[in-house]
């Protein structure tokens, strides 16, 4: 036997175990596999490394990443992570557990999911939440399928063209193969056009649902007054795509009259980590509970009358219903749901308000100062929170190179040719002033 | 484990705080400027607690949880192997964790190298050509892989292929993923040996079949010996073969799905490649394809580059394994499974006796203790009684081919001593059942809670605080 820390078998163990099984060698255990399929070559992998070498190897790779101060959002936000959060989520009882199928020894997981669901309900104003989705875009795609499942015989979902590009892309991908029709709602002055929506609703009887962003790709806080009435008048459902962190201060999906709320919880202190793991969320009004995809935790009593938590309403799920399930989702992002639950427990409503205020104040300071440089001009005159776009009057490519060299990630170019900026509570005035002075230099 | 009955909301006391943020240095504008019509009116009620409250509360919750670090987790089809700790440190490295997903590639060279090297390593291990890392879990990989299959047919103008063959022993995610991908499911039956019946399959193959989803070894832990014929038949009919990587572990270092004729597959990095399950994610379900499908790998099924943090962990594991140790991973997992099977078949019904791969299925107790006035002990009872003895239960009532299925997968990271302890306990439970099945009916006895009232939970759902 090779000595290897993750294999506990000694030569003696092997001998005794093979004898019990009644074979002579490990190879004999594969006697049912046609010989042609037994791989006899050398695997094209590096030679085994010691732990010390693995660490050094990754440190070498890590050195090839540039550490940049982040002034970009676009769905992934650089908010501060309190120390307690990774400390708790690294506890092996949470980290190394499976899905809580055996509730008697999984009350820890089940309780935090119940808390998570409660917090998502409070942030969105919805009645019920599931236990999490993969990320925001896939949550939106699931909502698209849910709308069609709720409506029956209608196959069209309207998407606002102000949704983040990756949300539109993923929803369209899911729709293409599922057989749903996607129609885009045009924008007017940086927000979903109410008139365009009405026109589409009027002219088309196949609309099952409408997906709108609460804060959109330009960072603009959309005004959805009377949108819900228009959507409901056509018996379609309204889905709001949200940045969970901002719902602490912004009008909730429920207050806009939406039926379903989806989006990403990454903004609740989850590290950027090159795009994942994040946590999608999905919540809805109770009328749609049976159509909600994913796991749901409910409260009940055990035989002795103790309050306990279990996975419930599983008849919606793939392991029971197979092809008739509301979704194929199985593993979701449970540990990241714990992450945001601990984060929200620490921040409380006051902390959440302050995070948004600090982000707002910083973003508006940067916006004003950038305009003063004369290198950008306004695109929209609309309310925003922590993210905004400007029209560049200078060469973006060379500006960006200069910014990277100075250690900043900012002024990311959008599809429309604008540049986008984002400020969270993590960005200091000093960092902003340095950014501005580099931009001024040109 | 100790029962603890608080929810974080119940610890709340007005005026307590658990956060600290930098001092405000800029003028406070939000309250003044944000129009009322856009602001939240309903007050947000979150817990008001101190930092120590949060730490103690979640520590108390964790103490009602069982993980791989707590003990043996023989959960079939879930591959609950040990999760190396170095992986966690690698994933937490700031130079990776702080990278924004939209940063230009010239500033993320290290991360891109990780992705490229992981791609190459997985290709070497599986015999596929390239992988996409977009999928965030196994089922997400299935959906992505099926989209690739559909895209392939569509690109050839072959519009009729809207059906997919799924064996009756498949994981529930297979038919669910196929339905989400707009495919009609055609079920292939298992034969008496628990394998896909080639004769049953043959008439199903026509020009409307997009492909077949296979799990090999299947969920009974049996290697689909006829895979070569199946591959030929499906390919001749113009279909593609999908490999469900949930059961890849026994083949790790031994058999490559690409060599068996599979065109598309997913891997569960949180199974075969040692990353932690996290109580139900985050996982990662990269999809690998053969050469001719590489042009379709771009199908976009998640926001950015997939669960990069999970990919880092998996690559750290592969570097530790290296080309030497990888060859032993699958075989030791198979040895462990067969060792348990052979050790317990005198107490538990073994419907299929041939050599198994990484997992196998018992069909309940040989003597379930049923007698006048006492119902026999079921698989659920055995599972619950195991919890009393400090083991996680196997997967139960799956696959659906047997009524009392008890599906056991030990993985290669468990020692003979651990397996012997488990075997002894399983024997003892069988003896208890034979003597007095009521002990099992009422189990568990030693856990923080007893069996829950699931009917009420579903009938009168309480889903938030």
Interface residues (C-beta under 8 A of the other chain):
Chain A: X1 X2 X4 X5 X6 X7 X8 X9 X13 X14 X16 X17 X18 X20 X21 X22 X23 X26 X27 X29 X30 X31 X32 X33 X34 X36 X37 X38 X39 X42 X43 X44 X45 X46 X47 X48 X49 X51 X53 X54 X55 X57 X58 X59 X60 X61 X62 X63 X64 X65 X66 X67 X68 X70 X72 X74 X75 X76 X78 X80 X82 X84 X86 X87 X88 X90 X91 X92 X93 X94 X95 X96 X97 X98 X99 X100 X102 X103 X104 X105 X106 X107 X108 X109 X111 X112 X114 X115 X117 X118 X119 X121 X122 X123 X125 X127 X128 X129 X131 X132 X134 X135 X136 X137 X138 X145 X166 X167 X169 X170 X173 X174 X177 X178 X179 X221 X223 X225 X247 X248 X249 X250 X251 X252 X254 X255 X264 X271 X272 X273 X274 X275 X276 X277 X278 X289 X295 X296 X297 X298 X299 X300 X301 X302 X303 X304 X306 X307 X308 X310 X312 X313 X314 X315 X317 X318 X319 X320 X321 X322 X323 X324 X325 X327 X328 X329 X330 X331 X332 X333 X334 X335 X336 X338 X341 X342 X344 X345 X346 X347 X348 X349 X350 X351 X352 X353 X354 X355 X356 X357 X358 X360 X361 X362 X364 X365 X383 X400 X404 X409 X412 X425 X428 X429
Chain B: X1 X3 X5 X7 X8 X9 X17 X18 X19 X21 X22 X24 X25 X26 X27 X28 X29 X30 X31 X33 X34 X35 X37 X38 X39 X40 X41 X42 X43 X44 X45 X46 X47 X48 X49 X51 X54 X55 X57 X58 X59 X61 X62 X63 X64 X65 X66 X67 X68 X69 X70 X73 X75 X78 X80 X81 X82 X83 X84 X86 X88 X89 X90 X91 X92 X93 X94 X95 X96 X97 X98 X99 X100 X101 X102 X103 X104 X106 X107 X108 X109 X110 X111 X113 X114 X120 X121 X124 X125 X127 X136 X137 X138 X139 X140 X142 X143 X146 X147 X150 X172 X173 X175 X176 X177 X178 X179 X180 X181 X182 X185 X222 X223 X225 X227 X228 X253 X254 X255 X256 X259 X260 X270 X274 X276 X277 X278 X279 X280 X281 X282 X283 X299 X300 X301 X302 X303 X304 X305 X306 X307 X308 X309 X310 X312 X316 X318 X319 X320 X321 X322 X323 X324 X325 X326 X327 X328 X329 X331 X332 X334 X335 X336 X338 X339 X342 X343 X354 X355 X383 X384 X387 X392 X393 X398 X412 X413 X414 X415 X416 X444 X447 X448 X449 X450 X451 X452 X453 X454 X456 X457 X458 X461 X462 X463 X464 X465
